[in-house]
């Protein structure tokens, strides 16, 4: 089973539209497809901005994981396959099979552990492909997926140069190699320094939370062979660590859990600069689990704030696409405009063109 | 059972605002939970550090005023908790203006509390007790209220009781050997509903003998009256999405349970009614009145099917009522009125069989304000009261003949006669005085100075006569409304507050555009008056409104007037003739006995009684 997460660099970047595109392609290919989301999708308007949002439309046979509070809000008919014994803010989660096609509202598991249980349930009912819609810029639960499709565009920033720099940094983060040496695959639940003398120095936090913590870690790097940070790695603080350690990082290895941990703060550019710096000074940076970036979907729309309300605005799509394609190694797709049939290939685990 | 004590971290993830959390903290502390309130303005990572530092935090309650990009900030906080390995240890809750459960789900929180949340609801969530979002928990405690509970129906004016007993005795004697097509249809309907679908052919054969041609054609040829149509399957299917919609209430009763606030619906279309009902429930309506069309009340027999029509009032059919009933929230009181037409007893049977909570019956009003022949409606009304007693269905005795010009003392005399008759037949009547600027006061000036004294006088008079429930209507503040929705909402709220101050059990309110809509009223205008009413309740609380001494004087005058009318009716020896002769309101008041159903009474045959 191929588990694909749809994350956004910001809200309103077009995650759900991309999910709908790849869902349609899977339907055309008659795959048994599962669909869930870590947020709330499918109603006609945004609960925060009041702007229209894409509907989630499912064909018969599609398997859905959603909350009790979403049942009956759509037009599709369904049968309940099982109660997942999981909960979110809208109630208990159920696994459904769509009987007659129509709209559906999805609010699925909201934690990594719950997503794992939900994905197991999809597997048990024979899904070949599962699409997991994201929410805002949330990435935490996506440690469970096999690949990510990232939606970006003007809703993150209407400045195209800035989007290009973001994309370049994303490429860097997703290209990090997988840890394969014995000293790199050690680990734990919190930040750990594996010292050159064989000793271990553990910190209380899993994430790089503050400048104070950065300073403490920096003081010990000189005696460390491997620095393992399992939790969140905000770009700004990673850059601070690079500034403090500098040349002292030569010959040492920095290990992160997976690429999503480097994306959490949203400051991709600073992360990219810091990574370049570590590697440039002779350090090695690896991830324990690689989650490949499968494609970038781009969206020129952004909500423009005006006098306590929002209205639709757009940037130049052609310039945006060309600029991002130049720096990206994966397909850059505007799912609303493309004439090619991109689809998720479950056996090859990549986005392909028909 | 004592709730397990929890440890809660309260986080104002906001530059300044933490008032809501302070209130919640006090409620949690009062229940013995352990709380830590962080200062406002901390960064998400600092909060995560605190979660790491504190021992065994069970809940993190985050408050934040939302704006664009704040959603991202809160979502990132959730992510940070997740990747720091803490997500499975703590339950994350978000609260603040603009927060909804849907938004909480989208941001990854386990629960979300928006405007109108009471600290008690948050405590209930923490303690894993049942609760509802936004105020309904408080309103729904104990379930539906029985408006007649605790009333003895003991008379405080014995002379009035004596006269009422004489008049009721006359009515029972006069009605003893009479029946009507309406009475017979109710009997057949009851039998049919209790025998099932197999009985349908047999039922229709006899039922249609008692119906007008228009109804016969609809059953036999599916030919509906003008502007009437069956609802399409896709329209009915469309409703499914509202089946589980709970909405959120802004009810602000502040611990005071009464009066229950009723609205009336009847757009002509059951689907639109359901939309209105869900809106009204969401904004704190306690009860709903099914408003049927006047044309239907003048037709012998009820149509069948899911029907909509292009007129005011929604057609009374078994299917329409059942559809609407299926969408009511569990604690919503539902009244199906039966008070004023040729189908009065049959409507009570439908209401009773469908599990309605209340109905509405008054033969005096039906004669003087709704066009019914006094003899026919008296027979039908007596039967309707019997059916109401059979189903143990309380009903209000409405006095809207005042709107035709009948002075209050005459309308009240009629109301008391029907209420007394109901008590004799085992019913549970609720008195419904008009609470508005009636033609009487426009002519005689009782509201020249204020709207308080005369309305108060009416309530005081009835309270001095009998210990019975009071439900002013219908609706309150009628004829004080204008095209201005703000003015209409305010006047409704003030009348509601006066009614509350006088200790009544329920009130019926209009929408802010009810008198001037020129067509179906707008759902938003219902919200206007519900919000205004609840805000006024919140404002006055247990503080009352003090009428001037004039209210007492007028109440005495009203009691004397009622007594005099009852004496005249009793002396006349015939309630029905009193209606024809205008003793309970006549041409000099602007009221004329109606003619609908004249000469339709039948002689009762043995074995056909209830």
Interface residues (C-beta under 8 A of the other chain):
Chain A: X10 X11 X38 X39 X40 X41 X43 X47 X48 X49 X67 X68 X69 X71 X72 X73 X74 X75 X87 X88 X89 X90 X107 X110 X111 X112 X113 X135 X136 X137 X138 X139 X140 X141 X143 X189 X190 X204 X205 X206 X207 X209 X210 X230 X231 X232 X234 X257 X260 X261 X264 X265 X266 X303 X305 X310
Chain B: X45 X46 X48 X49 X52 X66 X68 X71 X72 X75 X76 X78 X79 X80 X82 X83 X84 X85 X87 X88 X98 X100 X101 X102 X103 X104 X105 X106 X107 X108 X109 X110 X111 X112 X237 X238 X240 X241 X242 X243 X244 X245
